[in-house]
Amino acid sequence: RHTRSTADARAAGLATTSALVGALPFVQQRSARGESQLSLRAARREQVVVLWDGVPLNDPATGAADLADLPMAAIGSATVSLG
């Protein structure tokens, strides 16, 4: 389990939620057509569940979560948990 706070991310020059989460270990962030989606090592993007205060942000139709519209000011930290 790896966590990074938004304060640490801003100090490192990261300005978006996508960049914050993409800086976590094992996470790859991909952007296309204004969308920012995540994948973890050995998992497809639709297999990655993105939660915000326990509420899934994944699209029910595609299974992917778009972080492009989630402001970094709205979160305190990001955590990646494998398993």
mmCIF file of the C-alpha atoms, coordinates in Angstrom:
data_MODEL
# 
_entry.id   MODEL 
# 
loop_
_atom_site.group_PDB 
_atom_site.id 
_atom_site.type_symbol 
_atom_site.label_atom_id 
_atom_site.label_alt_id 
_atom_site.label_comp_id 
_atom_site.label_asym_id 
_atom_site.label_entity_id 
_atom_site.label_seq_id 
_atom_site.pdbx_PDB_ins_code 
_atom_site.Cartn_x 
_atom_site.Cartn_y 
_atom_site.Cartn_z 
_atom_site.occupancy 
_atom_site.B_iso_or_equiv 
_atom_site.pdbx_formal_charge 
_atom_site.auth_seq_id 
_atom_site.auth_comp_id 
_atom_site.auth_asym_id 
_atom_site.auth_atom_id 
_atom_site.pdbx_PDB_model_num 
ATOM 1  C CA . ARG A 1 1  ? 0.000   0.000  0.000   1.00 0.00 ? 1  ARG A CA 1 
ATOM 2  C CA . HIS A 1 2  ? 1.495   3.341  -1.112  1.00 0.00 ? 2  HIS A CA 1 
ATOM 3  C CA . THR A 1 3  ? 0.099   6.809  -0.321  1.00 0.00 ? 3  THR A CA 1 
ATOM 4  C CA . ARG A 1 4  ? 1.056   10.295 -1.481  1.00 0.00 ? 4  ARG A CA 1 
ATOM 5  C CA . SER A 1 5  ? -0.498  13.478 -0.126  1.00 0.00 ? 5  SER A CA 1 
ATOM 6  C CA . THR A 1 6  ? -1.519  16.384 -2.322  1.00 0.00 ? 6  THR A CA 1 
ATOM 7  C CA . ALA A 1 7  ? 0.862   18.644 -0.365  1.00 0.00 ? 7  ALA A CA 1 
ATOM 8  C CA . ASP A 1 8  ? 3.795   16.366 -1.284  1.00 0.00 ? 8  ASP A CA 1 
ATOM 9  C CA . ALA A 1 9  ? 2.582   16.264 -4.886  1.00 0.00 ? 9  ALA A CA 1 
ATOM 10 C CA . ARG A 1 10 ? 2.415   20.055 -5.147  1.00 0.00 ? 10 ARG A CA 1 
ATOM 11 C CA . ALA A 1 11 ? 5.915   20.318 -3.644  1.00 0.00 ? 11 ALA A CA 1 
ATOM 12 C CA . ALA A 1 12 ? 7.113   17.902 -6.338  1.00 0.00 ? 12 ALA A CA 1 
ATOM 13 C CA . GLY A 1 13 ? 5.528   20.079 -9.056  1.00 0.00 ? 13 GLY A CA 1 
ATOM 14 C CA . LEU A 1 14 ? 2.511   17.875 -9.789  1.00 0.00 ? 14 LEU A CA 1 
ATOM 15 C CA . ALA A 1 15 ? -0.550  19.967 -10.590 1.00 0.00 ? 15 ALA A CA 1 
ATOM 16 C CA . THR A 1 16 ? -3.339  17.501 -11.408 1.00 0.00 ? 16 THR A CA 1 
ATOM 17 C CA . THR A 1 17 ? -4.992  14.509 -9.795  1.00 0.00 ? 17 THR A CA 1 
ATOM 18 C CA . SER A 1 18 ? -3.930  12.383 -12.759 1.00 0.00 ? 18 SER A CA 1 
ATOM 19 C CA . ALA A 1 19 ? -0.296  13.374 -12.252 1.00 0.00 ? 19 ALA A CA 1 
ATOM 20 C CA . LEU A 1 20 ? -0.543  12.679 -8.508  1.00 0.00 ? 20 LEU A CA 1 
ATOM 21 C CA . VAL A 1 21 ? -1.950  9.190  -8.990  1.00 0.00 ? 21 VAL A CA 1 
ATOM 22 C CA . GLY A 1 22 ? 0.360   8.514  -11.945 1.00 0.00 ? 22 GLY A CA 1 
ATOM 23 C CA . ALA A 1 23 ? 3.357   9.202  -9.670  1.00 0.00 ? 23 ALA A CA 1 
ATOM 24 C CA . LEU A 1 24 ? 2.415   6.324  -7.366  1.00 0.00 ? 24 LEU A CA 1 
ATOM 25 C CA . PRO A 1 25 ? 4.338   3.031  -7.732  1.00 0.00 ? 25 PRO A CA 1 
ATOM 26 C CA . PHE A 1 26 ? 2.949   0.444  -10.190 1.00 0.00 ? 26 PHE A CA 1 
ATOM 27 C CA . VAL A 1 27 ? 0.542   3.009  -11.740 1.00 0.00 ? 27 VAL A CA 1 
ATOM 28 C CA . GLN A 1 28 ? 0.555   4.106  -15.370 1.00 0.00 ? 28 GLN A CA 1 
ATOM 29 C CA . GLN A 1 29 ? -1.504  7.102  -16.409 1.00 0.00 ? 29 GLN A CA 1 
ATOM 30 C CA . ARG A 1 30 ? -2.667  7.399  -20.012 1.00 0.00 ? 30 ARG A CA 1 
ATOM 31 C CA . SER A 1 31 ? -4.322  10.401 -21.604 1.00 0.00 ? 31 SER A CA 1 
ATOM 32 C CA . ALA A 1 32 ? -6.355  10.448 -24.800 1.00 0.00 ? 32 ALA A CA 1 
ATOM 33 C CA . ARG A 1 33 ? -9.165  12.644 -26.098 1.00 0.00 ? 33 ARG A CA 1 
ATOM 34 C CA . GLY A 1 34 ? -9.216  14.726 -22.906 1.00 0.00 ? 34 GLY A CA 1 
ATOM 35 C CA . GLU A 1 35 ? -9.578  11.671 -20.671 1.00 0.00 ? 35 GLU A CA 1 
ATOM 36 C CA . SER A 1 36 ? -7.053  10.476 -18.127 1.00 0.00 ? 36 SER A CA 1 
ATOM 37 C CA . GLN A 1 37 ? -7.215  6.783  -17.258 1.00 0.00 ? 37 GLN A CA 1 
ATOM 38 C CA . LEU A 1 38 ? -5.105  4.535  -15.056 1.00 0.00 ? 38 LEU A CA 1 
ATOM 39 C CA . SER A 1 39 ? -3.769  1.044  -15.260 1.00 0.00 ? 39 SER A CA 1 
ATOM 40 C CA . LEU A 1 40 ? -1.735  -0.966 -12.795 1.00 0.00 ? 40 LEU A CA 1 
ATOM 41 C CA . ARG A 1 41 ? 1.084   -3.340 -13.612 1.00 0.00 ? 41 ARG A CA 1 
ATOM 42 C CA . ALA A 1 42 ? -0.377  -6.586 -14.993 1.00 0.00 ? 42 ALA A CA 1 
ATOM 43 C CA . ALA A 1 43 ? -3.948  -5.190 -15.038 1.00 0.00 ? 43 ALA A CA 1 
ATOM 44 C CA . ARG A 1 44 ? -6.037  -3.549 -17.733 1.00 0.00 ? 44 ARG A CA 1 
ATOM 45 C CA . ARG A 1 45 ? -7.563  -0.103 -17.064 1.00 0.00 ? 45 ARG A CA 1 
ATOM 46 C CA . GLU A 1 46 ? -11.053 -1.562 -16.673 1.00 0.00 ? 46 GLU A CA 1 
ATOM 47 C CA . GLN A 1 47 ? -9.745  -3.837 -13.895 1.00 0.00 ? 47 GLN A CA 1 
ATOM 48 C CA . VAL A 1 48 ? -8.600  -0.872 -11.767 1.00 0.00 ? 48 VAL A CA 1 
ATOM 49 C CA . VAL A 1 49 ? -11.231 0.350  -9.307  1.00 0.00 ? 49 VAL A CA 1 
ATOM 50 C CA . VAL A 1 50 ? -10.955 4.048  -8.467  1.00 0.00 ? 50 VAL A CA 1 
ATOM 51 C CA . LEU A 1 51 ? -12.686 5.074  -5.248  1.00 0.00 ? 51 LEU A CA 1 
ATOM 52 C CA . TRP A 1 52 ? -13.332 8.547  -3.854  1.00 0.00 ? 52 TRP A CA 1 
ATOM 53 C CA . ASP A 1 53 ? -14.371 8.282  -0.185  1.00 0.00 ? 53 ASP A CA 1 
ATOM 54 C CA . GLY A 1 54 ? -15.487 4.717  -0.888  1.00 0.00 ? 54 GLY A CA 1 
ATOM 55 C CA . VAL A 1 55 ? -17.617 5.616  -3.929  1.00 0.00 ? 55 VAL A CA 1 
ATOM 56 C CA . PRO A 1 56 ? -16.488 4.020  -7.219  1.00 0.00 ? 56 PRO A CA 1 
ATOM 57 C CA . LEU A 1 57 ? -15.737 6.481  -10.028 1.00 0.00 ? 57 LEU A CA 1 
ATOM 58 C CA . ASN A 1 58 ? -15.569 3.812  -12.717 1.00 0.00 ? 58 ASN A CA 1 
ATOM 59 C CA . ASP A 1 59 ? -17.939 4.088  -15.671 1.00 0.00 ? 59 ASP A CA 1 
ATOM 60 C CA . PRO A 1 60 ? -20.400 1.157  -15.515 1.00 0.00 ? 60 PRO A CA 1 
ATOM 61 C CA . ALA A 1 61 ? -20.349 0.754  -19.295 1.00 0.00 ? 61 ALA A CA 1 
ATOM 62 C CA . THR A 1 62 ? -16.578 0.685  -19.872 1.00 0.00 ? 62 THR A CA 1 
ATOM 63 C CA . GLY A 1 63 ? -15.206 -0.123 -16.417 1.00 0.00 ? 63 GLY A CA 1 
ATOM 64 C CA . ALA A 1 64 ? -12.636 2.675  -16.722 1.00 0.00 ? 64 ALA A CA 1 
ATOM 65 C CA . ALA A 1 65 ? -12.357 5.714  -14.458 1.00 0.00 ? 65 ALA A CA 1 
ATOM 66 C CA . ASP A 1 66 ? -11.555 9.186  -15.845 1.00 0.00 ? 66 ASP A CA 1 
ATOM 67 C CA . LEU A 1 67 ? -9.572  11.378 -13.443 1.00 0.00 ? 67 LEU A CA 1 
ATOM 68 C CA . ALA A 1 68 ? -9.265  14.372 -15.781 1.00 0.00 ? 68 ALA A CA 1 
ATOM 69 C CA . ASP A 1 69 ? -12.174 16.255 -14.180 1.00 0.00 ? 69 ASP A CA 1 
ATOM 70 C CA . LEU A 1 70 ? -11.360 15.455 -10.534 1.00 0.00 ? 70 LEU A CA 1 
ATOM 71 C CA . PRO A 1 71 ? -9.688  18.539 -8.991  1.00 0.00 ? 71 PRO A CA 1 
ATOM 72 C CA . MET A 1 72 ? -6.656  17.850 -6.810  1.00 0.00 ? 72 MET A CA 1 
ATOM 73 C CA . ALA A 1 73 ? -8.004  20.375 -4.281  1.00 0.00 ? 73 ALA A CA 1 
ATOM 74 C CA . ALA A 1 74 ? -10.903 17.972 -3.626  1.00 0.00 ? 74 ALA A CA 1 
ATOM 75 C CA . ILE A 1 75 ? -8.669  15.195 -2.293  1.00 0.00 ? 75 ILE A CA 1 
ATOM 76 C CA . GLY A 1 76 ? -6.156  14.992 0.544   1.00 0.00 ? 76 GLY A CA 1 
ATOM 77 C CA . SER A 1 77 ? -4.122  12.035 -0.671  1.00 0.00 ? 77 SER A CA 1 
ATOM 78 C CA . ALA A 1 78 ? -4.042  9.167  -3.142  1.00 0.00 ? 78 ALA A CA 1 
ATOM 79 C CA . THR A 1 79 ? -3.386  5.535  -2.260  1.00 0.00 ? 79 THR A CA 1 
ATOM 80 C CA . VAL A 1 80 ? -2.684  2.526  -4.440  1.00 0.00 ? 80 VAL A CA 1 
ATOM 81 C CA . SER A 1 81 ? -3.447  -0.906 -2.978  1.00 0.00 ? 81 SER A CA 1 
ATOM 82 C CA . LEU A 1 82 ? -2.515  -4.002 -4.910  1.00 0.00 ? 82 LEU A CA 1 
ATOM 83 C CA . GLY A 1 83 ? -4.425  -7.228 -4.618  1.00 0.00 ? 83 GLY A CA 1 
# 
